[in-house]
């Protein structure tokens, strides 16, 4: 499971935009990005988004743009490099557009589905809830955040976990969150289901899957 030991706010600053890795805090004035929206490091104010060795100031190279697109997607979904590479290989083996297949795989992760259903304020919190075994998939307890769900799979809070204060008070928070149309949910039962695979238009438009595919194609 991916784990960031340093401040996740540095990841947003590295990408030059909010990745909403801290959930609700990112929507408040307390968000660190609001105060320091430049790349971390002593050259952060001047290096720009290209930053790093060989990426300097000015127009970023094709490789730099591809790398940033890949890093951004990894950080948004909280996936380590080795696992992300496997997702790319799986996407390449499927029929259709590789980039779109990759984003569908990332969106189909159990932790992301829990987040999309509104049962966690961030993907990192969703990973924690799943890894602690609070959810079941098709009636069976699962503690694997990276589990890939398919059409028809149902996610429900475990009966024993539903008695915890967090889940008892979850209703009001979840109701305020919009659920994508490829998912269905029942807030009272704290459950949801994958009704179909997401279409590209329903996935984060700021992600550039073509640049990610190009990055791995050149290696």
matplotlib code that plots the C-alpha trace (Angstrom):
import matplotlib.pyplot as plt

x = [0.0, 1.3, 2.4, 3.6, 5.9, 6.4, 3.8, 1.3, 1.0, 4.5, 3.0, 0.5, 3.2, 5.4, 2.5, 1.6, -2.0, -4.3, -4.6, -7.1, -5.1, -6.3, -10.0, -12.1, -9.0, -8.1, -11.3, -10.5, -8.1, -5.9, -4.8, -1.0, -1.1, -3.0, 0.1, 2.9, 1.8, 5.3, 7.4, 9.2, 13.0, 15.3, 14.7, 11.0, 9.9, 12.0, 12.2, 8.5, 6.6, 9.4, 11.8, 14.3, 17.6, 17.5, 14.0, 15.0, 13.1, 11.5, 9.5, 9.4, 10.7, 8.4, 9.9, 9.4, 5.7, 5.2, 6.9, 4.8, 1.6, 2.6, 3.6, 0.4, -1.8, 0.3, -0.1, -3.8, -4.6, -1.8, -0.1, 3.5, 5.6, 5.8, 2.1, 1.4, 3.5, 1.6, -1.6, -0.2, 0.7, -2.8, -4.3, -2.1, -3.3, -7.0, -9.0, -9.5, -7.5, -4.6, -4.9, -8.6, -8.2, -5.6, -7.9, -10.7, -8.5, -7.4, -11.1, -12.1, -9.8, -11.7, -10.3, -11.2, -14.8, -15.2, -14.0, -16.2, -19.2, -18.6, -17.7, -14.3, -13.1, -10.0, -8.5, -5.9, -8.7, -10.5, -7.4, -7.1, -10.8, -10.5, -7.1, -8.7, -11.4, -14.4, -15.9, -17.1, -17.2, -20.1, -20.6, -17.0, -14.7, -11.8, -8.8, -7.1, -7.4, -6.0, -8.7, -10.1, -13.9, -16.0, -19.5, -22.0, -19.7, -21.3, -19.5, -21.0, -19.8, -19.2, -21.9, -19.6, -18.1, -21.5, -21.8, -18.7, -19.2, -17.6, -20.1, -23.0, -22.2, -21.3, -24.8, -24.8, -21.3, -22.0, -25.2, -23.3, -21.0, -22.0, -21.7, -20.6, -23.3, -21.4, -21.9, -25.1, -25.3, -27.6, -26.3, -28.6, -27.0, -23.6, -23.4, -22.9, -22.4, -20.5, -23.3, -20.9, -17.3, -16.7, -16.5, -13.6, -15.8, -16.6, -13.0, -10.7, -10.2, -6.9, -5.2, -3.5, -3.5, -1.9, 1.3, 1.4, 1.2, 3.9, 6.1, 6.0, 6.2, 9.6, 11.1]
y = [0.0, 3.4, 5.5, 9.1, 9.8, 13.5, 16.2, 15.5, 19.3, 19.1, 16.9, 19.5, 22.2, 20.0, 19.6, 23.3, 22.6, 21.2, 17.4, 17.5, 14.9, 16.1, 16.0, 18.7, 20.7, 21.4, 23.5, 25.7, 28.7, 26.3, 24.6, 25.0, 25.4, 28.7, 30.1, 28.4, 27.5, 27.0, 23.9, 22.8, 23.3, 26.3, 26.9, 26.4, 30.0, 30.3, 26.8, 26.6, 23.4, 22.0, 21.9, 19.2, 18.2, 18.8, 20.4, 23.9, 27.0, 27.9, 25.6, 22.0, 19.2, 16.5, 14.1, 16.5, 16.9, 13.2, 12.6, 15.2, 13.7, 10.3, 11.6, 13.6, 10.5, 8.4, 11.0, 11.6, 7.9, 7.1, 4.4, 3.4, 3.2, -0.6, -1.0, 1.9, 0.2, -3.0, -1.0, 0.4, -3.1, -4.3, -1.4, -2.1, -5.7, -4.7, -3.7, 0.0, 3.1, 2.3, 5.7, 5.4, 1.8, 2.9, 5.6, 3.1, 0.7, 3.4, 4.5, 0.9, 0.4, -0.4, 2.6, 5.0, 3.6, 4.1, 7.7, 8.3, 7.0, 9.7, 7.4, 9.0, 12.6, 11.6, 8.6, 8.2, 8.0, 5.5, 3.3, 3.4, 2.3, -0.5, -1.8, -2.0, -4.3, -2.0, -2.8, -6.0, -6.6, -8.9, -9.9, -10.9, -8.8, -7.1, -5.3, -4.8, -1.1, -2.0, -4.6, -3.9, -3.9, -4.9, -4.1, -5.4, -5.6, -4.3, -2.5, -2.4, -1.4, -4.4, -5.1, -4.8, -1.6, 0.1, 0.5, 2.7, 6.4, 7.3, 5.4, 6.4, 10.1, 9.5, 10.1, 13.9, 14.1, 11.5, 13.2, 16.4, 14.5, 13.9, 10.3, 9.7, 8.2, 4.9, 4.2, 3.7, 4.1, 3.8, 6.2, 4.7, 1.3, 2.8, 0.7, 1.1, -0.7, -0.4, -0.2, 0.2, 1.2, 5.0, 6.9, 9.2, 12.3, 11.2, 11.0, 13.9, 16.0, 17.4, 14.1, 13.6, 9.9, 10.3, 11.8, 8.9, 6.3, 8.2, 8.2, 4.4, 3.8, 5.4, 3.2]
z = [0.0, -0.9, 2.0, 2.0, 4.9, 4.2, 4.0, 1.2, 0.7, -0.9, -3.6, -4.5, -4.6, -6.8, -9.3, -9.1, -8.3, -5.6, -5.7, -2.7, -0.8, 2.6, 1.9, 3.5, 4.7, 1.0, 0.7, 3.7, 4.2, 6.3, 3.1, 2.9, -0.9, -0.5, 1.3, -0.7, -4.2, -5.5, -5.8, -2.5, -2.2, -2.2, -5.9, -5.8, -6.4, -9.6, -11.0, -11.9, -12.5, -14.7, -11.7, -11.0, -12.8, -16.5, -16.3, -15.2, -16.1, -19.5, -21.6, -20.3, -22.5, -23.7, -21.2, -18.4, -19.3, -19.6, -16.2, -14.5, -15.9, -14.6, -11.2, -10.9, -11.6, -9.1, -6.4, -7.0, -6.6, -4.1, -6.1, -6.0, -9.2, -9.5, -9.1, -11.4, -14.1, -13.7, -14.2, -17.4, -18.7, -17.9, -19.7, -22.7, -22.8, -22.9, -26.0, -26.5, -25.7, -23.3, -21.5, -21.0, -19.8, -17.3, -15.8, -15.5, -13.6, -11.2, -10.7, -10.1, -7.1, -3.9, -2.0, -4.8, -5.0, -1.2, -1.7, -4.7, -2.7, -0.2, 2.7, 3.2, 2.8, 0.9, -0.8, 1.9, 4.5, 2.3, 2.1, 5.9, 6.3, 3.8, 5.2, 8.6, 7.2, 7.6, 4.2, 2.4, -1.3, -2.4, 1.2, 1.8, 4.1, 2.1, 3.5, 0.2, -1.0, -4.4, -5.2, -8.6, -8.7, -11.7, -12.9, -10.5, -7.4, -4.2, -1.4, 2.1, 5.5, 7.6, 10.2, 13.2, 11.8, 11.3, 15.1, 15.2, 15.8, 12.5, 10.5, 12.7, 11.9, 8.3, 6.8, 6.8, 5.4, 2.6, 1.6, 0.7, -1.6, -5.2, -6.5, -10.1, -12.3, -12.8, -9.1, -7.1, -3.3, -0.3, 2.4, 5.1, 4.6, 3.8, 0.7, -3.0, -6.2, -9.5, -12.1, -15.0, -15.9, -15.9, -19.1, -19.8, -19.4, -15.8, -14.7, -13.6, -16.7, -15.5, -15.9, -19.2, -19.9, -23.3, -21.8, -19.3, -22.2, -24.1, -21.0, -20.7, -24.4, -24.6, -21.8]

ax = plt.figure().add_subplot(projection="3d")
ax.plot(x, y, z, "-o")
ax.set_aspect("equal")
plt.show()
